[in-house]
Amino acid sequence: MNVSSERGVALVMALLMILAVSIISSSLMVVAKTEAFSSMSYTAMSQVRYGAESAIHATTNHLLFTYVPPSAASGGDPIVNYDMTVSPVRYNGRPVVLSSDPAVASNYPSAAVVNAFTGASSGTLNAANVSVGYMTRATLMSMRVLMDFYTQLPVTLQTWEIVGAGRVNGSSASYVEVASTLERQPVPVFSYAAFATFNGCNALSFAGGATTESYDSGALVGGMPTISQSDGNVGTNGNLTGVGNPTTIYGTLSTPRAGVGNCTTNNVTAATVSGWATIQEGLVTLPQPVNYPTPAPVTPPTSNFNFNSGGCPSGAPFCTTSGGGSTITPPSASSVVSMGDVSLTGSSIVHLNAGVYELNSLSLAGNSRIVVDSGPVIIKVAGQGVATPIDLSGGGVSNPSLDPTKLQFVYGGTGNIKVTGGTDTAALVYAPNASSALTGASTNFYGAIITNKVTATGGFNLYYDRRLRSSVTTAGNPTMTSFSWRTF
């Protein structure tokens, strides 16, 4: 029998195996090449992102330390050029933009500012033998001017939306944008009814029925405040001691200290409360001590100026005598009234109008009285050679508006301050290095106090004006927020 020939099958099988191996090898080469390109792409994208972040940092550094914002004063970049009622802020009807990106034109009224920004916000970054180019565009989203409490000068606050771009050209071309927001917001100076900067025991001391509550000076009813048993917050870098009945803090106690109990030099607790004294809304732990800057020194004379029933003392600036006492009327709210050791005696009444009063010391005695006719009246005290540079204990202060911003006491020394209340005593006391004594049986004080130590006794009622959170501010620290990125 003849059997069919099977010669040549081995060759066919060999060819099939070669084909299979070739397919597998080709697939591996494609995968390897894809992985290599992917790795190169990721490396390039990372390098370009670093370039874009460099643009953000370079731009932020320029805006914080070199760029000068527009100001209310006339000059090369007056703030009147800008429409601040919309966001973004506009100039000549278009958003205000500073740009080193050739694809985005700058729109800013000062050519010098544009050129400085272009030079500071663009460049190259060397990354692993690759040159990454970066550039930036910054859009002014908001702008406002506030009067800084500490310097008494206008400060321009801005919010910028910054977009930094990084680019690598060539075979590994990549483009990445990184966006961030640079802003500076106002922060309140007087956040508490009373704040004691001392970091030890008895920094705050409330006893004998002393209380804190709050009101709103912009919502008086018939000239009288509506008192709320809340928001009478107090704060300290040290300890609060509360004694007596009904000594009550109608608010919170804020301090970086912890624990409640006996306070010693080596163990400063947050609060030492006994009897019926209470802190209604509990403790708030501060992340760190609060620092209040020392006011700028003033150098008034040290001669005596005594206001009595006879009217204005000799040499008192801008002072006139009338049947109702003495009246000081400076030419403007920024005018400086310089006097030395000022005393009010013999039931005298001194009417003050808006101005800056630079005194060496101030004391009231014999039921004398200060009356604020218009504000703000800013009394800056030097306190040279005087143990108690501000002593209101022998008289009274009348601020019928109950707006504490209209009467401000500012003192940078370490002496003592004595304060009494009344039916219409409203003021701000800023003396971060001094000790204050708040006294007067069942008397009222409307406003806020910042001193090194605060002692309130004898039924003293301290009412915090909630409007101070927005009416008396300083420029906060610049912050960067809303960080994001995207690749193309």
Beta strands, then each sheet from edge to edge (+ up, - down):
strand 1: 90-91
strand 2: 94-95
strand 3: 97-99
strand 4: 123-127
strand 5: 130-147
strand 6: 154-168
strand 7: 174-183
strand 8: 186-188
strand 9: 194-196
strand 10: 204-207
strand 11: 211-215
strand 12: 234-236
strand 13: 240-243
strand 14: 248-249
strand 15: 253-255
strand 16: 271-273
strand 17: 278-279
strand 18: 283-285
strand 19: 304-307
strand 20: 319-322
strand 21: 325-328
strand 22: 336-338
strand 23: 341-344
strand 24: 349-352
strand 25: 355-359
strand 26: 361-364
strand 27: 368-372
strand 28: 377-381
strand 29: 390-391
strand 30: 395-398
strand 31: 407-411
strand 32: 416-420
strand 33: 426-439
strand 34: 444-456
strand 35: 461-465
strand 36: 473-475
strand 37: 479-487
sheet 1: 1+ 2-
sheet 2: 3+ 5- 4+
sheet 3: 3+ 5- 6+ 7- 37+
sheet 4: 8+ 36-
sheet 5: 16+ 13+ 10+ 34+ 9+ 12+ 15+ 18+
sheet 6: 16+ 13+ 10+ 34+ 33+ 31+ 28+ 25+ 22+
sheet 7: 16+ 13+ 10+ 34+ 35+ 11+ 14+ 17+
sheet 8: 16+ 13+ 10+ 34+ 33+ 32+ 29+ 26+ 23+ 19+
sheet 9: 20+ 21- 24- 27- 30-
end
